[in-house]
Structure formats: structure tokens, C-alpha cells
Amino acid sequence: MNKIVKLADVAHVIRGISFDKSDVVDEPKKDYSAVLRAGNIEGHLILDDDLVWIPRSKVSDTQLIRKDDIAMCMSSGSPRLVGKTAISPCDFNGGVGAFCSLLRAIPEVCHPIYLAYFFKSSKFRKWTSESQGANIKNIKKSELEAYEIDLPDMDNQLEIVKSLETLEDLRNLRRELQVKESELLGSVLDKFFN
């Protein structure tokens, strides 16, 4: 049987890093850590492009991205970005900027990939689209922590994850086949009409 629990009962919400513009450099440097921004949160977490670096001393150990952390855009002028998430495939010497947060699942209670899929659900995306702010949409940390989710037991979470990963693999395979089909069609057309 599923339980309704607050997000704070299944994950830690870790605020992004605040820093001054004067702290920022555009290239990696010794004793500096990378900072990801909302643009780095796509279908996956982009860890190697459009980064800035700040002194490592400005980043707490807790703010460093760990494998299976979920980065979330918490504030943006673009409502489409607010609530957008991506899960980290690895530990990373960096964190997220102040307009983002990390969500770190409590592994004894909630599987991080289950949580990552939950954040892509239409129910959660609808909630984020209603976030406050006239010009800049915001999800408040306290509201996110109080957000209630439907939590099955761990065995069912793993079954759901397995099913969703299978569907995602099939979708990716279909995309690859469509690209190959398009390339093949172009090649055949070129052969007959050139």
C-alpha cells in the first residue's frame, strides 16, 4: 500500500550556491569548483558545458553534487524552466547555482531514480507551473519540502523504475531507428536522383 508523505520525509533539499560575480572565472582553476545553472538541467544533467567556476571555499561539502542527486531549477523568468530536473550520473566537483537546488533522496526510504521520475510527472509539473511570482516564478524550499508525494514501498518503487527505464530504452531505440531510417532514405534518394 502506498503512503502519502512529505518530500522532506524522503529527500533533503539542498540550496544552491550563492556567490558574487567577482568570484567567477570562466575556466577550470586549481581550488575552484564548477557551478551548474538552469541551462545545464535538460533531459540529463550537462556537466561539461556552459559552466562557471568559483573558489572551492564558497562551496560546502553538502552542496557538492553526488551520484543520484537531482538538480532542480527553483527560480526563473521562464516558467518552463521552473521545476525542471535532471539526475546526476556521478559524483561531481561542483554544485548548482543559487536559483537551483539539489534533492538528495534518503536511500532507505526512497529510490533516487523513482524520485527523479516522479519529478517528471504531469502532477508535479502542473504544481510547478503554478509556482508564485509575477515576473519570476519561484518554488520556495519550504513549499517543496511540504509537497506531498505518493510513495509505494521500496519493492514497488524498484518495479516502477524498472518499467519506466524499459519504456525509456524503447523510446531511445525508436529515436535511433528514425535517424537511421532518415539517413538511409536520404542515401537512396541521392543514389537515384543525382
Residue, then its C-alpha position, 0 to 999 in steps of 0.5 A: m500500500n502506498k503512503i502519502v508523505k512529505l518530500a522532506d520525509v524522503a529527500h533533503v533539499i539542498r540550496g544552491i550556491s550563492f556567490d558574487k560575480s567577482d568570484v567567477v572565472d570562466e575556466p577550470k582553476k586549481d581550488y575552484s569548483a564548477v557551478l551548474r545553472a538552469g541551462n545545464i538541467e535538460g533531459h540529463l544533467i550537462l556537466d561539461d558545458d556552459l559552466v562557471w567556476i568559483p573558489r572551492s571555499k564558497v562551496s560546502d561539502t553538502q552542496l557538492i553534487r553526488k551520484d543520484d542527486i537531482a538538480m532542480c531549477m527553483s527560480s526563473g523568468s521562464p516558467r518552463l524552466v521552473g521545476k525542471t530536473a535532471i539526475s546526476p550520473c556521478d559524483f561531481n566537483g561542483g554544485v548548482g547555482a543559487f536559483c537551483s537546488l539539489l534533492r538528495a533522496i534518503p536511500e532507505v526510504c526512497h529510490p533516487i531514480y523513482l524520485a527523479y521520475f516522479f519529478k517528471s510527472s504531469k502532477f508535479r509539473k502542473w504544481t510547478s507551473e503554478s509556482q508564485g511570482a509575477n515576473i519570476k516564478n519561484i518554488k520556495k524550499s519550504e513549499l517543496e519540502a511540504y509537497e506531498i508525494d505518493l510513495p509505494d514501498m521500496d519493492n514497488q518503487l524498484e518495479i516502477v523504475k524498472s518499467l519506466e527505464t524499459l519504456e525509456d530504452l524503447r523510446n531511445l531505440r525508436r529515436e535511433l531507428q528514425v535517424k537511421e531510417s532518415e539517413l538511409l532514405g536520404s542515401v537512396l534518394d541521392k543514389f537515384f536522383n543525382 
